Amino acid sequence: MKRILLVRHGESEWNAVRRLQGQADIDLSTRGKEQARALAPMVASFNPGLVLTSDLKRAANTAALLGHDDAVREPLLREQNVGAWTGMEIAQLMADAPGAYAGWRAGTFAPENGEIWGDFRARVGKAIESARASDAETVLMVCHGGVIRAALDAALGLSPARIIPVGPASLTILSYPQEEARLEVFNATTFAPEVNAPD
């Protein structure tokens, strides 16, 4: 049976101040590094045979802290491009454009020069299919919260409007006992899970 382990990177410096990152290449905070180290034994227990990471440093550095500094960098696993919203404070967006922000979280709105949800989901879906086609029984993908939501939409038809934000340094697992995907684990951490995690 094929398993795909999806790990969101640890808290980044912009997560800590609730600033929207998208594809900005922001590094882990001190807390994020601690979170990644704490998650390492849980991930190691699944003994992944292939490790892929987003090429953004917050994900690649999380992969290294999980014990996989040789992870293959995969641009398909980059976070959703948020265009003109890159670097904006989430609280300000929610105050100034609550409908647009809610629409973005639901996958029905893209900010100026941002990536449309359908395109993003298709990009992440390609990464999932590539992982499924690999020889490894268990594939670890170290990525981003949006990527995990897009993976759940692509694999299970679970729209982003029905999923809480994915917490930092959390583990989500998709398995394929047959052709159809099954959600085995969602948002698991070694600390109290965040149900209101920053995007």
DANORJO-V983468 format. One record per backbone hydrogen bond with DSSP energy under -0.5 kcal/mol. NH is the residue of the N-H (numbers start at 1). CO is the residue of the C=O. If there is no record, write none. Layout:
nh & co
NH & CO
NH & CO
//
This chain:
nh & co
2 & 176
3 & 137
4 & 174
5 & 3
5 & 139
6 & 4
6 & 172
7 & 5
7 & 141
8 & 6
8 & 170
9 & 143
13 & 27
16 & 12
17 & 13
17 & 14
18 & 15
19 & 14
20 & 88
24 & 21
26 & 24
29 & 11
33 & 29
34 & 30
35 & 31
36 & 32
37 & 33
38 & 34
39 & 35
40 & 36
42 & 39
43 & 39
44 & 40
45 & 41
46 & 43
47 & 44
49 & 138
50 & 138
52 & 140
53 & 72
54 & 142
59 & 56
60 & 56
61 & 57
62 & 58
63 & 59
64 & 60
65 & 61
66 & 62
67 & 64
68 & 63
71 & 68
72 & 51
74 & 53
75 & 73
77 & 74
78 & 75
82 & 80
84 & 112
85 & 82
86 & 83
87 & 20
88 & 85
90 & 18
93 & 89
94 & 90
95 & 91
96 & 92
97 & 93
101 & 97
102 & 98
103 & 99
104 & 100
105 & 101
106 & 102
107 & 103
107 & 104
108 & 103
109 & 103
114 & 111
115 & 81
119 & 116
120 & 116
121 & 117
122 & 118
123 & 119
124 & 120
125 & 121
126 & 122
127 & 123
128 & 124
129 & 125
130 & 126
131 & 127
132 & 128
133 & 129
134 & 130
134 & 131
139 & 3
140 & 50
141 & 5
141 & 139
142 & 52
142 & 140
143 & 7
143 & 141
148 & 144
149 & 145
150 & 146
151 & 147
152 & 148
153 & 149
154 & 150
155 & 151
156 & 152
157 & 153
158 & 152
159 & 157
161 & 106
162 & 159
163 & 160
169 & 8
169 & 9
170 & 167
171 & 188
172 & 6
173 & 185
174 & 4
175 & 182
176 & 2
178 & 180
181 & 155
182 & 175
184 & 173
184 & 182
185 & 173
188 & 171
195 & 193
//
